[in-house]
Amino acid sequence: MPYVTATICFPGVQGSNQCATVDHMQLDTGSVGVRVLGSALGSTLAARLPTQTGATDDPTGNASIAECAVFGSGYTWGSIKRADVTIGGKTAGNMPLQVIADGQYSTPSDCQSRGVYNLGSATALGANGVIGIGPAQRDFPAAAQTVLPSAYYYCTSATSCANTRVPLDTQVMNPVADFTSDNNGTIIRLPALPAGGQASVTGELVFGIGTQKNNAMPSQPNILALDQYGYFSTTYKGNTFSSAIDSGSNANIFADYTVPFSGHWYVPATTLSLSAILTGVDKAAPSVNVPFSLANGWNLMANQYAAYDSLGSPSAGMFIWGLPFFFGRSVYTAINNVMIGKQPGPFIAF
């Protein structure tokens, strides 16, 4: 998975005893918001960060807000705090974030049952936190109007947390949307890989689209307009799936029962050359044919590399274009409610 480093500080204060620089933060276009392990912040700073309050259904208005964030691999549980977050010289000021496994409140049963696997450690998460730079500004906009299951809670004691609605300005947010400039989206640039993968890869995370010389859109981009959930459609071997582009998944995840699989991975006898058609929600825009390779996952894993462009995992649900999609491309993620040239966000371009 791709990693970046972030510096997280008490709001408005810059100083070594008021900040923590956290490396191995997973860069994730498939989620929204900053989530950091309490252990990576350190217990002192994690406890000092201001607590987010103001849940809509909290009768006092003063109870702490906590969140259960459910991912494909499990869930993170922890308090919502406010902090300044700096990534690559850009700072999102006084923004809500999740402090994972901070030990403040017991995990609600509905969070455990829905999320199943607790990602509350660096070993389980595979990172010290998550930088979610998906196409939305807030992680659960619907939670402002509706009590969603296993999402936001207000906590009146260490053992009592209740599901709640939360206003948008109290929700975990995309840090890029909180920047004062270059805040309409991101570009991830990763080099192409040799067959069989590579031990490590260095790429670029660029803030803003069309705001600086280094983030201009290509002259003839492939553009996929997204729905309110950040989805488009993929047609593969005659079947159409809801789809997303997700740098936080280490494989392309899709269903093809003509290909043998073992455990987490597809295991074809030889590397397959495949293709699929990607279509955005703007049906007047052209679809895009995308070729991709599928290799034997266990053979790839035997070399213990960090990066593979032909890794695939079976799933009966969505078609997820994971990290393999990014290699050899510049992938643009435009946030909702922005206009880039004549193209409204949210969209993906490459």
N, C-alpha and C positions, 0 to 999 in steps of 0.2 A: 504494500500500500504506500501511497505518497505521504511524506511527512513535511511539516514546516515547524518553525519555532515561533513561539509567541511570548511576549512579556505582559504579565497580568499584574496590575497595580491597584491599590486603593484609589478610588476616584479622586482625581485632582491632585494626587500626591506622587511625586517621582523620587524615589530613594531606595537604596538597597534593602532596607528593612521594611519597606512598604510594597515591594514588588517581588515577583518570582518569574524568572525566565524559564520557560518549559519547552523542552525539545520533544521530538517525536509526537507532535500533535497531528493526528490523521487529517489530511485534506480531503474533504468529502463533498462532492457536488450532489450527492443523493440525500442530504439532510440540510437543515438550517440551524445555525446557532453555534455558539461556543460552549463546549462542555469540557471540563477539566477535572481530573481526579483530585480529590482533596489531598491525597498523599503527595501529589506532584506540586501542589501549591505550598505544602507545609501546613501543619495544624494551626500555627499562629496567624498566618495571613488568611487562611480559609475561615477562621473564626472572626477575624476583624472585618472582613468585607461586609458592607451594609446589606442587610437582609431586605429582599423584595417583599412588600406587603401590598394590600389593595385588591385582593380577590373580590370579585363581584358578589359572591354569595356568602362572604364572611360578614357576619352581622356586626362585628367590632371594627372591621377595616384594618386591624393591626396584626392579624395573624400572619405568620411567615408562609410564603408560597413555596411549594416543592413540586417536582415534576417527575413523571415516569415517561421516559422517552424510549419508544420501542423501535428497534432496528431488526433487520432480517436475521441477525445473529444473536439477538437477545435484547436486554433492556439496561438502561442506566437510571438510577434513582438518586435524587439528591436535592438539596435546597437551591432556590434561585437567589443569587446574590447580584450585586452591581459592582462593576469594575471597569477600569480603563484597559483596553486590550490593544497592544501594538504588534503589528505584523509587518515586517519589511519596511519599517519607517512610517507606516500609516497607523493612525490611532483612532479607534472607536471609543468615544468617551462615555463613561458612566452608563454602560449598557448592561442589560440583564443577561446573565449566563448561568449555567448549571454547574454546581460543584458536586461532582459524582462521589457517592459513598463517603459523605462528610460525617456520617454517624449522628446527625441531628435528630432524624425521625425514622421510626420503624417503617419498613417497606410495606405498603398496603397489599392485601391479598390479591386484589384484582390486577395489580401491576405484576406481581409474581406469576399469576396464572396466565396472563396474556403474553408477557415477555419471556417467560420460561427460564432463560439462562441469564444469570446476573453478570453483567459486564463491569462490575465495580472494582476491578483491579487492572493493573497494567498488563498482567499476563492474559487475563480474559479478554480485555479490550484490544490487545495488540498495540497499544499506544498509551500515551499519558493523557490523552484527551482527543477531542474532535473539533475541527474548525469546519463547520457546515456552511458552505457557500453555494447552496442550491439556488434555484430561481425565485424563491420567495423572500420577502423581507422579514417575516415572523414565522415561527415554526408551526403554529396551529391557529391560523386566523379564525377558523370556525369556533374555536374555544372562547372567543369573545362574545358569542351569541348563544352557544349551546354547551351544556355540560357533557364533555366527551369522556368515554370510558378510558381509564388508564392513561390520563394525560396530566392535567393540572389539579393540585390539591391545596387547600389551606390547612395548616397544622396548628392546633390549639395546645398540643402537648407532644411530648416525645413519642407517644403511642397512639395519638389520635389525629388522623389526617382525613379530610373529606373532599370528595370530588367537587370541582367548582369551575365556573366561568372565570376568565381573567381578561381584563382590558388589553388591547394590543400593546400599549406602552409598557406593560409589565411582563410581556412574553419574551422568551429567549429569541434573540434576533440575529440575522445575518450581519456579521461585523462590517462587511463592505458597505452595506446600506447605511451604516452609521458614520462612515468617513465623511469628511467635509468636502472632499473632491475625489474624482476618479471612483465614483460610488455607484455606477450603473451596472456593474457586472465584473467578470473576471475572464482571464485567459489562462489556460494551462497548456504549456508547451513541453512536450516530451519527445526525445529522439526515437527514431525507429530502432528496433532490436534485431539482433541476429537470430536465426532459427535456434531454438533451444533455450532462449532467454539470456539474461545477463545478471551478473552478481550484484551490481548496483547501477543506478541511473541518476543523473542530475538533470533537472529540468528547470522551468521558470514558472512562477506564479505572477501574473501581471494584473494589476488593478486598473479598472476602467476599460471601456470599449469606445474607441473613437474620440478619446479625450486628450491623447498625447500622440507623439510620433511613433512610440513603440507599441501602441495598442490599436492601430487602425484596422478596420475590417478589410479582408481581402477584396479584390475587385469583383470577383464572382464567387461569393461564398455559397455553400449549401446551408440553407436556413430552415430550421424546424420550429414553427410556432408551437407553443406549449399550452396545455389547458391549465385551469386554476390549480391543479395538483402537480404541475410540472411534467405531465405525461404527453407522449405522442404515440403513434402506432408503428409497429414493425410487422411486416408480412414476411413469413419465413416458410418455405415449402407449401405455399397455398393457405397457410393459417395466419390470421391476424391477431396480434397480441397488444395489449397495453404495454407501454415501454418507457424506459427512462435511461439516461446516461449518468452513470454513477461511478465516480473515481474511487469511492470507498469500498467497492467490491473488487476483489482481486481476479475475478474471472468473468467471462460472459456467461450469463445464467439464463437458460432457456430449455424448452422441451423439444427433444428429438429422439423418439424411441426406436429409430432405426440405427442409432449409434450405441454401441455397448458402453456401459458405465460401471464404475466400481466405487462405492462410497460417495465421496463428494465430487468425483471427477468423471468426465467422459474419457474413455480409453480406446479410441479407434486404433486398429492395427497399424495404420499409416496415417500421417497427417492429412487431413481433409481440407480442400479448398471449397469454401461455402460462400453464400451471399444472402443478403436480405434487403428488403425495400423499406425505407424509413419514410413516414409521411406525417407531416405536422397537422395541426388542427385547422390551418388555413388551407382548405381544399383547392384553392386557386393556385397555390404554390406548387412547384414540381416536387415529386417524390425523389428520393435519392437511393440509388443502388449501392450498397456497401459490401465489398468482399471482406471475408475474414477467414482465418485458419483455425482449425481445431486439431490439437495434438493429444497424445496420450498423457493425461494429467499426472499419473503416478511416475511415468518416466521423466517428465519435466521436474517433478518435485525431488527426484533422486539427486539432482545436482545442487539442491538447496540454494538456488539463486533467489534474488529478491524480486525479479521482474520477468514476466512472461507475456507474450502477445498472442498466444494460441491456447490459453487455458480456458476450459469450459466446464460448467457445472450444470447438472440436470435439475430442472424445476418445472412443475406443472402450471405455474402461475404466469407472471409477467415475463417479458423478454427484457432482461437487464443487460445493457451494454456497459460492462465494467471497465476496469483499468486497461485491458488489452485494446480497447477502442482508442485510447488516448495516444498510444505510441505511434510516432511518426506523424503527428498532427498538432495543430493549434486548435484547441476546443474553446469556444466562446460560450459563456453562460450569462445571458442578460436577465437582470432582475425584473420582476413585474412592476408595472406602472412607470416604466421609463420609455423614452423614445430615442432610438439610435438611428440617425438618418431618417428614413421613412418607415422603419420597422419597429413596431411597438413590442415591448417585452411583455411576458417572458418568452425567450427563445433560446435555442441552441444553434450555434453556427460552427462550421468547420470547413 
